[in-house]
């Protein structure tokens, strides 16, 4: 079941879409103007939004899209519009719309497009979320937590941890870490890796019952649920 927000000033059209989606088992909320639609769109979680391109008063569909994306919200949005010109479609997509459907339309096509958007967003979400044991990292929001405890990281620490999580269970040599995290393709003969690993251990492993960041003697480092053979 999805949570769907419909922002559409045409009451009959909004009812038509809402009724069809409710019959499919989805939860639907409708807004008849841009101001209330913007408030609901930015203030709540939605699986998908159906957004009319032309709305009354000062807040139109493109303004809502721009605000959503400016806030970093990646909710999939299907733009509806009676404006069928190619330039208008391009404007809608460039503003942050994920799909564009011209009026009039058939409900089965709208439902199919919404299903595709929700499915794609779910796949994108799985790609953006990294998880190793009870350690979670969101590549988009840059939030890191372990067992529900938020962890604040500096940008370089975040980049190092995300690289290690993407390659969890693999031994990462100093050369690999220098290239991936610092873009060094030579050894600067510093202890920069050791310093950052030490900081990560304090933040990620320090308060926890078990360690996830391991030193592999003579080789490098590994992030893994279980301690690897040869770990220091």
ZAVO-24864 format. One record per residue (C-alpha): residue number from 1; x, y, z. Coordinates in steps of 0.25 Angstrom, whole numbers. Layout:
BEGIN
+-----+-------+-------+-------+
! seq !    xx !    yy !    zz !
+-----+-------+-------+-------+
! NUM !     X !     Y !     Z !
...
+-----+-------+-------+-------+
This chain:
BEGIN
+-----+-------+-------+-------+
! seq !    xx !    yy !    zz !
+-----+-------+-------+-------+
!   1 !     0 !     0 !     0 !
!   2 !     5 !    14 !    -3 !
!   3 !     3 !    27 !     3 !
!   4 !    -1 !    36 !    -9 !
!   5 !    -3 !    51 !    -9 !
!   6 !   -11 !    57 !   -20 !
!   7 !    -9 !    72 !   -22 !
!   8 !   -20 !    76 !   -32 !
!   9 !   -30 !    88 !   -33 !
!  10 !   -39 !    81 !   -42 !
!  11 !   -48 !    74 !   -32 !
!  12 !   -55 !    64 !   -41 !
!  13 !   -41 !    60 !   -46 !
!  14 !   -35 !    58 !   -32 !
!  15 !   -47 !    50 !   -28 !
!  16 !   -46 !    41 !   -40 !
!  17 !   -31 !    38 !   -37 !
!  18 !   -33 !    37 !   -22 !
!  19 !   -45 !    27 !   -24 !
!  20 !   -37 !    18 !   -34 !
!  21 !   -25 !    18 !   -25 !
!  22 !   -33 !    15 !   -12 !
!  23 !   -40 !     3 !   -20 !
!  24 !   -25 !    -2 !   -22 !
!  25 !   -23 !    -2 !    -7 !
!  26 !   -15 !    11 !    -6 !
!  27 !   -16 !    22 !     4 !
!  28 !   -19 !    35 !    -2 !
!  29 !   -20 !    50 !     2 !
!  30 !   -24 !    61 !    -7 !
!  31 !   -21 !    76 !    -7 !
!  32 !   -28 !    86 !   -16 !
!  33 !   -18 !    97 !   -16 !
!  34 !    -3 !    99 !   -17 !
!  35 !    -1 !   106 !    -3 !
!  36 !    -7 !    94 !     5 !
!  37 !    -1 !    84 !    -5 !
!  38 !    13 !    90 !    -2 !
!  39 !    11 !    89 !    13 !
!  40 !     6 !    74 !    12 !
!  41 !    17 !    70 !     2 !
!  42 !    28 !    76 !    10 !
!  43 !    23 !    73 !    24 !
!  44 !    19 !    58 !    23 !
!  45 !    25 !    45 !    17 !
!  46 !    19 !    41 !     4 !
!  47 !    22 !    29 !    -5 !
!  48 !    18 !    37 !   -18 !
!  49 !    11 !    50 !   -21 !
!  50 !     2 !    53 !   -33 !
!  51 !     4 !    68 !   -36 !
!  52 !    -4 !    77 !   -45 !
!  53 !     5 !    86 !   -53 !
!  54 !    -5 !    98 !   -53 !
!  55 !   -10 !   102 !   -39 !
!  56 !   -18 !   114 !   -34 !
!  57 !   -12 !   126 !   -27 !
!  58 !     3 !   128 !   -25 !
!  59 !     8 !   114 !   -23 !
!  60 !     8 !   106 !   -36 !
!  61 !    13 !    91 !   -39 !
!  62 !    27 !    95 !   -43 !
!  63 !    29 !   104 !   -30 !
!  64 !    25 !    92 !   -22 !
!  65 !    35 !    83 !   -29 !
!  66 !    46 !    93 !   -28 !
!  67 !    43 !    94 !   -13 !
!  68 !    43 !    79 !   -11 !
!  69 !    56 !    76 !   -18 !
!  70 !    62 !    88 !   -11 !
!  71 !    59 !    82 !     2 !
!  72 !    66 !    69 !    -2 !
!  73 !    53 !    61 !    -3 !
!  74 !    53 !    51 !   -13 !
!  75 !    39 !    47 !   -13 !
!  76 !    35 !    42 !   -27 !
!  77 !    26 !    52 !   -34 !
!  78 !    16 !    50 !   -46 !
!  79 !    13 !    63 !   -52 !
!  80 !    -1 !    65 !   -59 !
!  81 !    -3 !    76 !   -69 !
!  82 !   -13 !    80 !   -80 !
!  83 !     0 !    87 !   -86 !
!  84 !     4 !    76 !   -96 !
!  85 !    15 !    84 !  -103 !
!  86 !    29 !    78 !  -103 !
!  87 !    35 !    90 !   -96 !
!  88 !    25 !    89 !   -84 !
!  89 !    28 !    74 !   -82 !
!  90 !    43 !    77 !   -82 !
!  91 !    41 !    88 !   -72 !
!  92 !    33 !    79 !   -63 !
!  93 !    44 !    68 !   -63 !
!  94 !    55 !    78 !   -62 !
!  95 !    48 !    84 !   -49 !
!  96 !    49 !    71 !   -43 !
!  97 !    37 !    63 !   -48 !
!  98 !    40 !    48 !   -49 !
!  99 !    29 !    46 !   -60 !
! 100 !    19 !    55 !   -68 !
! 101 !     5 !    51 !   -72 !
! 102 !    -3 !    59 !   -81 !
! 103 !   -18 !    62 !   -79 !
! 104 !   -28 !    55 !   -82 !
! 105 !   -22 !    42 !   -78 !
! 106 !   -27 !    28 !   -75 !
! 107 !   -26 !    23 !   -61 !
! 108 !   -20 !    10 !   -64 !
! 109 !    -8 !    17 !   -70 !
! 110 !    -7 !    27 !   -58 !
! 111 !    -7 !    15 !   -48 !
! 112 !     4 !     8 !   -56 !
! 113 !    13 !    20 !   -57 !
! 114 !    11 !    22 !   -42 !
! 115 !    14 !     7 !   -39 !
! 116 !    27 !     9 !   -47 !
! 117 !    31 !    21 !   -40 !
! 118 !    29 !    15 !   -26 !
! 119 !    36 !     2 !   -30 !
! 120 !    48 !    10 !   -36 !
! 121 !    49 !    19 !   -23 !
! 122 !    49 !     6 !   -14 !
! 123 !    61 !     1 !   -22 !
! 124 !    68 !    14 !   -21 !
! 125 !    66 !    15 !    -6 !
! 126 !    72 !     1 !    -5 !
! 127 !    84 !     6 !   -13 !
! 128 !    86 !    18 !    -4 !
! 129 !    85 !    10 !     9 !
! 130 !    97 !     3 !    14 !
! 131 !    95 !    -7 !    26 !
! 132 !   106 !   -16 !    33 !
! 133 !   101 !   -22 !    45 !
! 134 !    94 !   -11 !    54 !
! 135 !   102 !     0 !    46 !
! 136 !    94 !     8 !    36 !
! 137 !    98 !    19 !    27 !
! 138 !    90 !    27 !    17 !
! 139 !    97 !    32 !     5 !
! 140 !    87 !    43 !     2 !
! 141 !    84 !    49 !    16 !
! 142 !    98 !    45 !    21 !
! 143 !    92 !    40 !    34 !
! 144 !   100 !    29 !    41 !
! 145 !    95 !    21 !    53 !
! 146 !    98 !     9 !    61 !
! 147 !    88 !     1 !    69 !
! 148 !    79 !    14 !    68 !
! 149 !    90 !    23 !    73 !
! 150 !    93 !    35 !    63 !
! 151 !   108 !    36 !    60 !
! 152 !   113 !    50 !    55 !
! 153 !   125 !    49 !    45 !
! 154 !   134 !    59 !    38 !
! 155 !   133 !    58 !    23 !
! 156 !   146 !    50 !    21 !
! 157 !   141 !    40 !    32 !
! 158 !   128 !    39 !    25 !
! 159 !   135 !    36 !    12 !
! 160 !   144 !    26 !    18 !
! 161 !   133 !    19 !    26 !
! 162 !   124 !    18 !    13 !
! 163 !   135 !    12 !     5 !
! 164 !   138 !     2 !    16 !
! 165 !   123 !    -2 !    17 !
! 166 !   122 !    -3 !     2 !
! 167 !   133 !   -13 !     2 !
! 168 !   130 !   -20 !    15 !
! 169 !   136 !   -33 !    18 !
! 170 !   148 !   -30 !     8 !
! 171 !   162 !   -26 !    12 !
! 172 !   165 !   -12 !     8 !
! 173 !   180 !    -8 !     7 !
! 174 !   186 !     5 !    10 !
! 175 !   187 !     7 !    -5 !
! 176 !   173 !     5 !    -8 !
! 177 !   168 !    14 !     3 !
! 178 !   178 !    25 !    -1 !
! 179 !   172 !    24 !   -15 !
! 180 !   158 !    23 !   -12 !
! 181 !   156 !    33 !     0 !
! 182 !   168 !    43 !    -2 !
! 183 !   170 !    42 !   -17 !
! 184 !   185 !    39 !   -15 !
! 185 !   191 !    30 !   -25 !
! 186 !   204 !    30 !   -17 !
! 187 !   208 !    28 !    -3 !
! 188 !   209 !    41 !     4 !
! 189 !   217 !    35 !    15 !
! 190 !   208 !    40 !    26 !
! 191 !   199 !    33 !    36 !
! 192 !   186 !    40 !    31 !
! 193 !   179 !    26 !    29 !
! 194 !   183 !    22 !    43 !
! 195 !   178 !    35 !    49 !
! 196 !   164 !    34 !    42 !
! 197 !   162 !    19 !    45 !
! 198 !   165 !    22 !    60 !
! 199 !   155 !    33 !    60 !
! 200 !   144 !    24 !    53 !
! 201 !   147 !    13 !    63 !
! 202 !   144 !    23 !    75 !
! 203 !   131 !    27 !    68 !
! 204 !   126 !    14 !    62 !
! 205 !   132 !     3 !    71 !
! 206 !   135 !    11 !    84 !
! 207 !   121 !    10 !    91 !
! 208 !   117 !    -3 !    84 !
! 209 !   118 !   -18 !    90 !
! 210 !   126 !   -23 !    78 !
! 211 !   136 !   -17 !    68 !
! 212 !   133 !   -16 !    53 !
! 213 !   146 !    -9 !    49 !
! 214 !   157 !   -18 !    49 !
! 215 !   172 !   -17 !    46 !
! 216 !   178 !   -28 !    37 !
! 217 !   192 !   -30 !    40 !
! 218 !   202 !   -26 !    29 !
! 219 !   191 !   -23 !    20 !
! 220 !   181 !   -13 !    23 !
! 221 !   167 !   -11 !    29 !
! 222 !   153 !   -18 !    28 !
! 223 !   139 !   -15 !    33 !
! 224 !   132 !   -27 !    36 !
! 225 !   122 !   -33 !    46 !
! 226 !   132 !   -44 !    50 !
! 227 !   147 !   -43 !    53 !
! 228 !   155 !   -48 !    41 !
! 229 !   167 !   -57 !    42 !
! 230 !   180 !   -49 !    44 !
! 231 !   173 !   -38 !    51 !
! 232 !   181 !   -30 !    61 !
+-----+-------+-------+-------+
